[in-house]
Amino acid sequence: MPEVYIHAAKERTLDQKRALVKDVTDAIVKHFDVKPEAVLVRIYADDPESKAKGGVLFSDR
């Protein structure tokens, strides 16, 4: 069973998440030759004040 873990800021909408997991699942199905039911996608959504890039919190960007 292929597993994909995605880390992102919490600011994503439910529709964005739905579209993302669909596209990721489709890519895994195509390239790994598995059924969609076998693909697990997990989105870890962090608060913007709990994640930083380049020394700057996402909440401060």
mmCIF file as Biopython writes it, N, C-alpha, C and O atoms, coordinates in Angstrom:
data_model
#
loop_
_atom_site.group_PDB
_atom_site.id
_atom_site.type_symbol
_atom_site.label_atom_id
_atom_site.label_alt_id
_atom_site.label_comp_id
_atom_site.label_asym_id
_atom_site.label_entity_id
_atom_site.label_seq_id
_atom_site.pdbx_PDB_ins_code
_atom_site.Cartn_x
_atom_site.Cartn_y
_atom_site.Cartn_z
_atom_site.occupancy
_atom_site.B_iso_or_equiv
_atom_site.auth_seq_id
_atom_site.auth_asym_id
_atom_site.pdbx_PDB_model_num
ATOM 1   N N  . MET A ? 1  ? 0.840   -1.173 0.000   1.0 0.0 1  A 1 
ATOM 2   C CA . MET A ? 1  ? 0.000   0.000  0.000   1.0 0.0 1  A 1 
ATOM 3   C C  . MET A ? 1  ? 0.892   1.244  0.000   1.0 0.0 1  A 1 
ATOM 4   O O  . MET A ? 1  ? 1.586   1.497  0.984   1.0 0.0 1  A 1 
ATOM 5   N N  . PRO A ? 2  ? 0.885   2.019  -1.076  1.0 0.0 2  A 1 
ATOM 6   C CA . PRO A ? 2  ? 1.650   3.264  -1.097  1.0 0.0 2  A 1 
ATOM 7   C C  . PRO A ? 2  ? 1.064   4.278  -0.123  1.0 0.0 2  A 1 
ATOM 8   O O  . PRO A ? 2  ? -0.154  4.424  -0.020  1.0 0.0 2  A 1 
ATOM 9   N N  . GLU A ? 3  ? 1.947   4.979  0.590   1.0 0.0 3  A 1 
ATOM 10  C CA . GLU A ? 3  ? 1.531   6.024  1.519   1.0 0.0 3  A 1 
ATOM 11  C C  . GLU A ? 3  ? 2.255   7.312  1.161   1.0 0.0 3  A 1 
ATOM 12  O O  . GLU A ? 3  ? 3.460   7.314  0.910   1.0 0.0 3  A 1 
ATOM 13  N N  . VAL A ? 4  ? 1.505   8.406  1.140   1.0 0.0 4  A 1 
ATOM 14  C CA . VAL A ? 4  ? 2.052   9.718  0.822   1.0 0.0 4  A 1 
ATOM 15  C C  . VAL A ? 4  ? 1.715   10.655 1.975   1.0 0.0 4  A 1 
ATOM 16  O O  . VAL A ? 4  ? 0.563   10.742 2.402   1.0 0.0 4  A 1 
ATOM 17  N N  . TYR A ? 5  ? 2.720   11.348 2.467   1.0 0.0 5  A 1 
ATOM 18  C CA . TYR A ? 5  ? 2.528   12.300 3.561   1.0 0.0 5  A 1 
ATOM 19  C C  . TYR A ? 5  ? 2.843   13.701 3.061   1.0 0.0 5  A 1 
ATOM 20  O O  . TYR A ? 5  ? 3.907   13.945 2.492   1.0 0.0 5  A 1 
ATOM 21  N N  . ILE A ? 6  ? 1.911   14.613 3.279   1.0 0.0 6  A 1 
ATOM 22  C CA . ILE A ? 6  ? 2.047   15.990 2.812   1.0 0.0 6  A 1 
ATOM 23  C C  . ILE A ? 6  ? 1.982   16.913 4.023   1.0 0.0 6  A 1 
ATOM 24  O O  . ILE A ? 6  ? 1.054   16.834 4.828   1.0 0.0 6  A 1 
ATOM 25  N N  . HIS A ? 7  ? 2.969   17.780 4.140   1.0 0.0 7  A 1 
ATOM 26  C CA . HIS A ? 7  ? 2.997   18.767 5.220   1.0 0.0 7  A 1 
ATOM 27  C C  . HIS A ? 7  ? 2.705   20.133 4.611   1.0 0.0 7  A 1 
ATOM 28  O O  . HIS A ? 7  ? 3.343   20.541 3.640   1.0 0.0 7  A 1 
ATOM 29  N N  . ALA A ? 8  ? 1.739   20.828 5.189   1.0 0.0 8  A 1 
ATOM 30  C CA . ALA A ? 8  ? 1.346   22.130 4.650   1.0 0.0 8  A 1 
ATOM 31  C C  . ALA A ? 8  ? 0.816   23.010 5.784   1.0 0.0 8  A 1 
ATOM 32  O O  . ALA A ? 8  ? 0.500   22.534 6.874   1.0 0.0 8  A 1 
ATOM 33  N N  . ALA A ? 9  ? 0.733   24.293 5.491   1.0 0.0 9  A 1 
ATOM 34  C CA . ALA A ? 9  ? 0.118   25.214 6.445   1.0 0.0 9  A 1 
ATOM 35  C C  . ALA A ? 9  ? -1.390  24.991 6.459   1.0 0.0 9  A 1 
ATOM 36  O O  . ALA A ? 9  ? -1.958  24.539 5.465   1.0 0.0 9  A 1 
ATOM 37  N N  . LYS A ? 10 ? -2.033  25.298 7.556   1.0 0.0 10 A 1 
ATOM 38  C CA . LYS A ? 10 ? -3.465  25.059 7.733   1.0 0.0 10 A 1 
ATOM 39  C C  . LYS A ? 10 ? -4.355  25.911 6.838   1.0 0.0 10 A 1 
ATOM 40  O O  . LYS A ? 10 ? -5.570  25.713 6.818   1.0 0.0 10 A 1 
ATOM 41  N N  . GLU A ? 11 ? -3.801  26.816 6.124   1.0 0.0 11 A 1 
ATOM 42  C CA . GLU A ? 11 ? -4.592  27.790 5.368   1.0 0.0 11 A 1 
ATOM 43  C C  . GLU A ? 11 ? -5.291  27.220 4.139   1.0 0.0 11 A 1 
ATOM 44  O O  . GLU A ? 11 ? -5.978  27.967 3.441   1.0 0.0 11 A 1 
ATOM 45  N N  . ARG A ? 12 ? -5.149  25.957 3.852   1.0 0.0 12 A 1 
ATOM 46  C CA . ARG A ? 12 ? -5.751  25.349 2.667   1.0 0.0 12 A 1 
ATOM 47  C C  . ARG A ? 12 ? -7.228  25.060 2.903   1.0 0.0 12 A 1 
ATOM 48  O O  . ARG A ? 12 ? -7.632  24.693 4.007   1.0 0.0 12 A 1 
ATOM 49  N N  . THR A ? 13 ? -8.028  25.228 1.856   1.0 0.0 13 A 1 
ATOM 50  C CA . THR A ? 13 ? -9.462  24.961 1.965   1.0 0.0 13 A 1 
ATOM 51  C C  . THR A ? 13 ? -9.729  23.466 1.770   1.0 0.0 13 A 1 
ATOM 52  O O  . THR A ? 13 ? -8.872  22.723 1.293   1.0 0.0 13 A 1 
ATOM 53  N N  . LEU A ? 14 ? -10.916 23.054 2.144   1.0 0.0 14 A 1 
ATOM 54  C CA . LEU A ? 14 ? -11.315 21.664 1.965   1.0 0.0 14 A 1 
ATOM 55  C C  . LEU A ? 14 ? -11.324 21.289 0.485   1.0 0.0 14 A 1 
ATOM 56  O O  . LEU A ? 14 ? -10.921 20.182 0.128   1.0 0.0 14 A 1 
ATOM 57  N N  . ASP A ? 15 ? -11.777 22.193 -0.375  1.0 0.0 15 A 1 
ATOM 58  C CA . ASP A ? 15 ? -11.763 21.923 -1.815  1.0 0.0 15 A 1 
ATOM 59  C C  . ASP A ? 15 ? -10.340 21.754 -2.341  1.0 0.0 15 A 1 
ATOM 60  O O  . ASP A ? 15 ? -10.097 20.899 -3.193  1.0 0.0 15 A 1 
ATOM 61  N N  . GLN A ? 16 ? -9.400  22.555 -1.848  1.0 0.0 16 A 1 
ATOM 62  C CA . GLN A ? 16 ? -8.004  22.408 -2.257  1.0 0.0 16 A 1 
ATOM 63  C C  . GLN A ? 16 ? -7.464  21.054 -1.827  1.0 0.0 16 A 1 
ATOM 64  O O  . GLN A ? 16 ? -6.759  20.395 -2.591  1.0 0.0 16 A 1 
ATOM 65  N N  . LYS A ? 17 ? -7.787  20.639 -0.624  1.0 0.0 17 A 1 
ATOM 66  C CA . LYS A ? 17 ? -7.328  19.338 -0.134  1.0 0.0 17 A 1 
ATOM 67  C C  . LYS A ? 17 ? -7.929  18.197 -0.943  1.0 0.0 17 A 1 
ATOM 68  O O  . LYS A ? 17 ? -7.233  17.241 -1.284  1.0 0.0 17 A 1 
ATOM 69  N N  . ARG A ? 18 ? -9.213  18.293 -1.250  1.0 0.0 18 A 1 
ATOM 70  C CA . ARG A ? 18 ? -9.857  17.262 -2.074  1.0 0.0 18 A 1 
ATOM 71  C C  . ARG A ? 18 ? -9.172  17.129 -3.430  1.0 0.0 18 A 1 
ATOM 72  O O  . ARG A ? 18 ? -8.887  16.021 -3.883  1.0 0.0 18 A 1 
ATOM 73  N N  . ALA A ? 19 ? -8.912  18.258 -4.069  1.0 0.0 19 A 1 
ATOM 74  C CA . ALA A ? 19 ? -8.270  18.236 -5.385  1.0 0.0 19 A 1 
ATOM 75  C C  . ALA A ? 19 ? -6.857  17.671 -5.294  1.0 0.0 19 A 1 
ATOM 76  O O  . ALA A ? 19 ? -6.435  16.905 -6.160  1.0 0.0 19 A 1 
ATOM 77  N N  . LEU A ? 20 ? -6.130  18.044 -4.256  1.0 0.0 20 A 1 
ATOM 78  C CA . LEU A ? 20 ? -4.761  17.570 -4.091  1.0 0.0 20 A 1 
ATOM 79  C C  . LEU A ? 20 ? -4.709  16.056 -3.899  1.0 0.0 20 A 1 
ATOM 80  O O  . LEU A ? 20 ? -3.935  15.373 -4.570  1.0 0.0 20 A 1 
ATOM 81  N N  . VAL A ? 21 ? -5.531  15.525 -2.983  1.0 0.0 21 A 1 
ATOM 82  C CA . VAL A ? 21 ? -5.476  14.082 -2.743  1.0 0.0 21 A 1 
ATOM 83  C C  . VAL A ? 21 ? -5.938  13.297 -3.969  1.0 0.0 21 A 1 
ATOM 84  O O  . VAL A ? 21 ? -5.456  12.191 -4.210  1.0 0.0 21 A 1 
ATOM 85  N N  . LYS A ? 22 ? -6.859  13.854 -4.738  1.0 0.0 22 A 1 
ATOM 86  C CA . LYS A ? 22 ? -7.281  13.201 -5.989  1.0 0.0 22 A 1 
ATOM 87  C C  . LYS A ? 22 ? -6.129  13.140 -6.972  1.0 0.0 22 A 1 
ATOM 88  O O  . LYS A ? 22 ? -5.857  12.084 -7.543  1.0 0.0 22 A 1 
ATOM 89  N N  . ASP A ? 23 ? -5.442  14.270 -7.180  1.0 0.0 23 A 1 
ATOM 90  C CA . ASP A ? 23 ? -4.320  14.306 -8.125  1.0 0.0 23 A 1 
ATOM 91  C C  . ASP A ? 23 ? -3.175  13.404 -7.682  1.0 0.0 23 A 1 
ATOM 92  O O  . ASP A ? 23 ? -2.589  12.699 -8.503  1.0 0.0 23 A 1 
ATOM 93  N N  . VAL A ? 24 ? -2.854  13.421 -6.394  1.0 0.0 24 A 1 
ATOM 94  C CA . VAL A ? 24 ? -1.778  12.574 -5.871  1.0 0.0 24 A 1 
ATOM 95  C C  . VAL A ? 24 ? -2.143  11.102 -6.038  1.0 0.0 24 A 1 
ATOM 96  O O  . VAL A ? 24 ? -1.316  10.297 -6.466  1.0 0.0 24 A 1 
ATOM 97  N N  . THR A ? 25 ? -3.372  10.759 -5.702  1.0 0.0 25 A 1 
ATOM 98  C CA . THR A ? 25 ? -3.827  9.378  -5.845  1.0 0.0 25 A 1 
ATOM 99  C C  . THR A ? 25 ? -3.758  8.936  -7.308  1.0 0.0 25 A 1 
ATOM 100 O O  . THR A ? 25 ? -3.281  7.841  -7.603  1.0 0.0 25 A 1 
ATOM 101 N N  . ASP A ? 26 ? -4.229  9.776  -8.214  1.0 0.0 26 A 1 
ATOM 102 C CA . ASP A ? 26 ? -4.174  9.444  -9.639  1.0 0.0 26 A 1 
ATOM 103 C C  . ASP A ? 26 ? -2.746  9.198  -10.115 1.0 0.0 26 A 1 
ATOM 104 O O  . ASP A ? 26 ? -2.499  8.284  -10.902 1.0 0.0 26 A 1 
ATOM 105 N N  . ALA A ? 27 ? -1.808  10.011 -9.639  1.0 0.0 27 A 1 
ATOM 106 C CA . ALA A ? 27 ? -0.399  9.842  -10.036 1.0 0.0 27 A 1 
ATOM 107 C C  . ALA A ? 27 ? 0.172   8.517  -9.511  1.0 0.0 27 A 1 
ATOM 108 O O  . ALA A ? 27 ? 0.896   7.823  -10.225 1.0 0.0 27 A 1 
ATOM 109 N N  . ILE A ? 28 ? -0.155  8.178  -8.270  1.0 0.0 28 A 1 
ATOM 110 C CA . ILE A ? 28 ? 0.335   6.922  -7.700  1.0 0.0 28 A 1 
ATOM 111 C C  . ILE A ? 28 ? -0.265  5.736  -8.460  1.0 0.0 28 A 1 
ATOM 112 O O  . ILE A ? 28 ? 0.443   4.781  -8.780  1.0 0.0 28 A 1 
ATOM 113 N N  . VAL A ? 29 ? -1.556  5.796  -8.746  1.0 0.0 29 A 1 
ATOM 114 C CA . VAL A ? 29 ? -2.219  4.732  -9.497  1.0 0.0 29 A 1 
ATOM 115 C C  . VAL A ? 29 ? -1.549  4.544  -10.860 1.0 0.0 29 A 1 
ATOM 116 O O  . VAL A ? 29 ? -1.275  3.419  -11.277 1.0 0.0 29 A 1 
ATOM 117 N N  . LYS A ? 30 ? -1.293  5.640  -11.535 1.0 0.0 30 A 1 
ATOM 118 C CA . LYS A ? 30 ? -0.682  5.589  -12.871 1.0 0.0 30 A 1 
ATOM 119 C C  . LYS A ? 30 ? 0.737   5.023  -12.839 1.0 0.0 30 A 1 
ATOM 120 O O  . LYS A ? 30 ? 1.076   4.152  -13.640 1.0 0.0 30 A 1 
ATOM 121 N N  . HIS A ? 31 ? 1.557   5.507  -11.930 1.0 0.0 31 A 1 
ATOM 122 C CA . HIS A ? 31 ? 2.972   5.158  -11.954 1.0 0.0 31 A 1 
ATOM 123 C C  . HIS A ? 31 ? 3.333   3.915  -11.147 1.0 0.0 31 A 1 
ATOM 124 O O  . HIS A ? 31 ? 4.369   3.298  -11.396 1.0 0.0 31 A 1 
ATOM 125 N N  . PHE A ? 32 ? 2.496   3.541  -10.188 1.0 0.0 32 A 1 
ATOM 126 C CA . PHE A ? 32 ? 2.779   2.361  -9.361  1.0 0.0 32 A 1 
ATOM 127 C C  . PHE A ? 32 ? 1.881   1.184  -9.718  1.0 0.0 32 A 1 
ATOM 128 O O  . PHE A ? 32 ? 2.033   0.093  -9.168  1.0 0.0 32 A 1 
ATOM 129 N N  . ASP A ? 33 ? 0.946   1.405  -10.641 1.0 0.0 33 A 1 
ATOM 130 C CA . ASP A ? 33 ? 0.054   0.344  -11.109 1.0 0.0 33 A 1 
ATOM 131 C C  . ASP A ? 33 ? -0.686  -0.324 -9.948  1.0 0.0 33 A 1 
ATOM 132 O O  . ASP A ? 33 ? -0.668  -1.547 -9.806  1.0 0.0 33 A 1 
ATOM 133 N N  . VAL A ? 34 ? -1.334  0.498  -9.123  1.0 0.0 34 A 1 
ATOM 134 C CA . VAL A ? 34 ? -2.144  -0.001 -8.008  1.0 0.0 34 A 1 
ATOM 135 C C  . VAL A ? 34 ? -3.554  0.568  -8.138  1.0 0.0 34 A 1 
ATOM 136 O O  . VAL A ? 34 ? -3.790  1.497  -8.910  1.0 0.0 34 A 1 
ATOM 137 N N  . LYS A ? 35 ? -4.475  0.008  -7.386  1.0 0.0 35 A 1 
ATOM 138 C CA . LYS A ? 35 ? -5.842  0.519  -7.373  1.0 0.0 35 A 1 
ATOM 139 C C  . LYS A ? 35 ? -5.925  1.729  -6.443  1.0 0.0 35 A 1 
ATOM 140 O O  . LYS A ? 35 ? -5.171  1.813  -5.475  1.0 0.0 35 A 1 
ATOM 141 N N  . PRO A ? 36 ? -6.834  2.669  -6.726  1.0 0.0 36 A 1 
ATOM 142 C CA . PRO A ? 36 ? -6.971  3.849  -5.878  1.0 0.0 36 A 1 
ATOM 143 C C  . PRO A ? 36 ? -7.214  3.513  -4.408  1.0 0.0 36 A 1 
ATOM 144 O O  . PRO A ? 36 ? -6.757  4.230  -3.518  1.0 0.0 36 A 1 
ATOM 145 N N  . GLU A ? 37 ? -7.927  2.432  -4.162  1.0 0.0 37 A 1 
ATOM 146 C CA . GLU A ? 37 ? -8.236  2.033  -2.790  1.0 0.0 37 A 1 
ATOM 147 C C  . GLU A ? 37 ? -6.989  1.665  -1.986  1.0 0.0 37 A 1 
ATOM 148 O O  . GLU A ? 37 ? -7.029  1.620  -0.756  1.0 0.0 37 A 1 
ATOM 149 N N  . ALA A ? 38 ? -5.891  1.405  -2.677  1.0 0.0 38 A 1 
ATOM 150 C CA . ALA A ? 38 ? -4.649  1.012  -2.010  1.0 0.0 38 A 1 
ATOM 151 C C  . ALA A ? 38 ? -3.803  2.205  -1.586  1.0 0.0 38 A 1 
ATOM 152 O O  . ALA A ? 38 ? -2.839  2.047  -0.837  1.0 0.0 38 A 1 
ATOM 153 N N  . VAL A ? 39 ? -4.156  3.394  -2.059  1.0 0.0 39 A 1 
ATOM 154 C CA . VAL A ? 39 ? -3.341  4.588  -1.830  1.0 0.0 39 A 1 
ATOM 155 C C  . VAL A ? 39 ? -3.818  5.343  -0.589  1.0 0.0 39 A 1 
ATOM 156 O O  . VAL A ? 39 ? -4.994  5.685  -0.465  1.0 0.0 39 A 1 
ATOM 157 N N  . LEU A ? 40 ? -2.883  5.593  0.322   1.0 0.0 40 A 1 
ATOM 158 C CA . LEU A ? 40 ? -3.173  6.380  1.520   1.0 0.0 40 A 1 
ATOM 159 C C  . LEU A ? 40 ? -2.469  7.728  1.398   1.0 0.0 40 A 1 
ATOM 160 O O  . LEU A ? 40 ? -1.256  7.786  1.198   1.0 0.0 40 A 1 
ATOM 161 N N  . VAL A ? 41 ? -3.228  8.798  1.519   1.0 0.0 41 A 1 
ATOM 162 C CA . VAL A ? 41 ? -2.660  10.148 1.509   1.0 0.0 41 A 1 
ATOM 163 C C  . VAL A ? 41 ? -3.014  10.800 2.837   1.0 0.0 41 A 1 
ATOM 164 O O  . VAL A ? 41 ? -4.177  10.836 3.239   1.0 0.0 41 A 1 
ATOM 165 N N  . ARG A ? 42 ? -1.994  11.314 3.507   1.0 0.0 42 A 1 
ATOM 166 C CA . ARG A ? 42 ? -2.195  11.960 4.811   1.0 0.0 42 A 1 
ATOM 167 C C  . ARG A ? 42 ? -1.684  13.393 4.713   1.0 0.0 42 A 1 
ATOM 168 O O  . ARG A ? 42 ? -0.530  13.624 4.351   1.0 0.0 42 A 1 
ATOM 169 N N  . ILE A ? 43 ? -2.537  14.346 5.035   1.0 0.0 43 A 1 
ATOM 170 C CA . ILE A ? 43 ? -2.140  15.756 5.045   1.0 0.0 43 A 1 
ATOM 171 C C  . ILE A ? 43 ? -1.946  16.188 6.488   1.0 0.0 43 A 1 
ATOM 172 O O  . ILE A ? 43 ? -2.866  16.105 7.302   1.0 0.0 43 A 1 
ATOM 173 N N  . TYR A ? 44 ? -0.754  16.644 6.794   1.0 0.0 44 A 1 
ATOM 174 C CA . TYR A ? 44 ? -0.452  17.227 8.105   1.0 0.0 44 A 1 
ATOM 175 C C  . TYR A ? 44 ? -0.569  18.735 7.956   1.0 0.0 44 A 1 
ATOM 176 O O  . TYR A ? 44 ? 0.219   19.350 7.239   1.0 0.0 44 A 1 
ATOM 177 N N  . ALA A ? 45 ? -1.540  19.333 8.623   1.0 0.0 45 A 1 
ATOM 178 C CA . ALA A ? 45 ? -1.778  20.767 8.513   1.0 0.0 45 A 1 
ATOM 179 C C  . ALA A ? 45 ? -1.316  21.455 9.791   1.0 0.0 45 A 1 
ATOM 180 O O  . ALA A ? 45 ? -1.897  21.277 10.862  1.0 0.0 45 A 1 
ATOM 181 N N  . ASP A ? 46 ? -0.265  22.239 9.652   1.0 0.0 46 A 1 
ATOM 182 C CA . ASP A ? 46 ? 0.314   22.950 10.791  1.0 0.0 46 A 1 
ATOM 183 C C  . ASP A ? 46 ? -0.226  24.370 10.875  1.0 0.0 46 A 1 
ATOM 184 O O  . ASP A ? 46 ? -0.503  25.001 9.856   1.0 0.0 46 A 1 
ATOM 185 N N  . ASP A ? 47 ? -0.373  24.862 12.094  1.0 0.0 47 A 1 
ATOM 186 C CA . ASP A ? 47 ? -0.715  26.259 12.285  1.0 0.0 47 A 1 
ATOM 187 C C  . ASP A ? 47 ? 0.409   27.124 11.707  1.0 0.0 47 A 1 
ATOM 188 O O  . ASP A ? 47 ? 1.583   26.778 11.835  1.0 0.0 47 A 1 
ATOM 189 N N  . PRO A ? 48 ? 0.057   28.245 11.074  1.0 0.0 48 A 1 
ATOM 190 C CA . PRO A ? 48 ? 1.084   29.116 10.497  1.0 0.0 48 A 1 
ATOM 191 C C  . PRO A ? 48 ? 2.110   29.612 11.526  1.0 0.0 48 A 1 
ATOM 192 O O  . PRO A ? 48 ? 3.245   29.926 11.165  1.0 0.0 48 A 1 
ATOM 193 N N  . GLU A ? 49 ? 1.723   29.683 12.791  1.0 0.0 49 A 1 
ATOM 194 C CA . GLU A ? 49 ? 2.683   30.116 13.806  1.0 0.0 49 A 1 
ATOM 195 C C  . GLU A ? 49 ? 3.526   28.964 14.339  1.0 0.0 49 A 1 
ATOM 196 O O  . GLU A ? 49 ? 4.359   29.161 15.224  1.0 0.0 49 A 1 
ATOM 197 N N  . SER A ? 50 ? 3.314   27.754 13.801  1.0 0.0 50 A 1 
ATOM 198 C CA . SER A ? 50 ? 4.101   26.595 14.213  1.0 0.0 50 A 1 
ATOM 199 C C  . SER A ? 50 ? 5.039   26.106 13.115  1.0 0.0 50 A 1 
ATOM 200 O O  . SER A ? 50 ? 5.649   25.044 13.237  1.0 0.0 50 A 1 
ATOM 201 N N  . LYS A ? 51 ? 5.148   26.885 12.046  1.0 0.0 51 A 1 
ATOM 202 C CA . LYS A ? 51 ? 5.968   26.480 10.911  1.0 0.0 51 A 1 
ATOM 203 C C  . LYS A ? 51 ? 6.727   27.710 10.401  1.0 0.0 51 A 1 
ATOM 204 O O  . LYS A ? 51 ? 6.184   28.813 10.350  1.0 0.0 51 A 1 
ATOM 205 N N  . ALA A ? 52 ? 7.983   27.500 10.028  1.0 0.0 52 A 1 
ATOM 206 C CA . ALA A ? 52 ? 8.802   28.623 9.554   1.0 0.0 52 A 1 
ATOM 207 C C  . ALA A ? 52 ? 9.632   28.207 8.352   1.0 0.0 52 A 1 
ATOM 208 O O  . ALA A ? 52 ? 9.926   27.028 8.155   1.0 0.0 52 A 1 
ATOM 209 N N  . LYS A ? 53 ? 10.001  29.189 7.562   1.0 0.0 53 A 1 
ATOM 210 C CA . LYS A ? 53 ? 10.904  28.982 6.428   1.0 0.0 53 A 1 
ATOM 211 C C  . LYS A ? 53 ? 11.837  30.175 6.381   1.0 0.0 53 A 1 
ATOM 212 O O  . LYS A ? 53 ? 11.400  31.324 6.439   1.0 0.0 53 A 1 
ATOM 213 N N  . GLY A ? 54 ? 13.124  29.893 6.274   1.0 0.0 54 A 1 
ATOM 214 C CA . GLY A ? 54 ? 14.098  30.971 6.235   1.0 0.0 54 A 1 
ATOM 215 C C  . GLY A ? 54 ? 14.149  31.775 7.525   1.0 0.0 54 A 1 
ATOM 216 O O  . GLY A ? 54 ? 14.513  32.951 7.519   1.0 0.0 54 A 1 
ATOM 217 N N  . GLY A ? 55 ? 13.784  31.137 8.629   1.0 0.0 55 A 1 
ATOM 218 C CA . GLY A ? 55 ? 13.829  31.817 9.922   1.0 0.0 55 A 1 
ATOM 219 C C  . GLY A ? 55 ? 12.648  32.717 10.200  1.0 0.0 55 A 1 
ATOM 220 O O  . GLY A ? 55 ? 12.649  33.461 11.181  1.0 0.0 55 A 1 
ATOM 221 N N  . VAL A ? 56 ? 11.631  32.659 9.341   1.0 0.0 56 A 1 
ATOM 222 C CA . VAL A ? 56 ? 10.453  33.519 9.499   1.0 0.0 56 A 1 
ATOM 223 C C  . VAL A ? 56 ? 9.206   32.636 9.605   1.0 0.0 56 A 1 
ATOM 224 O O  . VAL A ? 56 ? 8.961   31.786 8.748   1.0 0.0 56 A 1 
ATOM 225 N N  . LEU A ? 57 ? 8.432   32.847 10.653  1.0 0.0 57 A 1 
ATOM 226 C CA . LEU A ? 57 ? 7.188   32.095 10.795  1.0 0.0 57 A 1 
ATOM 227 C C  . LEU A ? 57 ? 6.251   32.384 9.630   1.0 0.0 57 A 1 
ATOM 228 O O  . LEU A ? 57 ? 6.212   33.501 9.113   1.0 0.0 57 A 1 
ATOM 229 N N  . PHE A ? 58 ? 5.503   31.372 9.226   1.0 0.0 58 A 1 
ATOM 230 C CA . PHE A ? 58 ? 4.529   31.583 8.147   1.0 0.0 58 A 1 
ATOM 231 C C  . PHE A ? 58 ? 3.494   32.642 8.550   1.0 0.0 58 A 1 
ATOM 232 O O  . PHE A ? 58 ? 3.005   33.383 7.697   1.0 0.0 58 A 1 
ATOM 233 N N  . SER A ? 59 ? 3.166   32.715 9.818   1.0 0.0 59 A 1 
ATOM 234 C CA . SER A ? 59 ? 2.202   33.715 10.284  1.0 0.0 59 A 1 
ATOM 235 C C  . SER A ? 59 ? 2.739   35.140 10.125  1.0 0.0 59 A 1 
ATOM 236 O O  . SER A ? 59 ? 1.956   36.089 10.088  1.0 0.0 59 A 1 
ATOM 237 N N  . ASP A ? 60 ? 4.051   35.303 10.032  1.0 0.0 60 A 1 
ATOM 238 C CA . ASP A ? 60 ? 4.675   36.622 9.906   1.0 0.0 60 A 1 
ATOM 239 C C  . ASP A ? 60 ? 4.966   36.997 8.451   1.0 0.0 60 A 1 
ATOM 240 O O  . ASP A ? 60 ? 5.463   38.090 8.182   1.0 0.0 60 A 1 
ATOM 241 N N  . ARG A ? 61 ? 4.671   36.130 7.548   1.0 0.0 61 A 1 
ATOM 242 C CA . ARG A ? 61 ? 4.956   36.400 6.128   1.0 0.0 61 A 1 
ATOM 243 C C  . ARG A ? 61 ? 3.895   37.259 5.498   1.0 0.0 61 A 1 
ATOM 244 O O  . ARG A ? 61 ? 3.982   37.578 4.312   1.0 0.0 61 A 1 
#
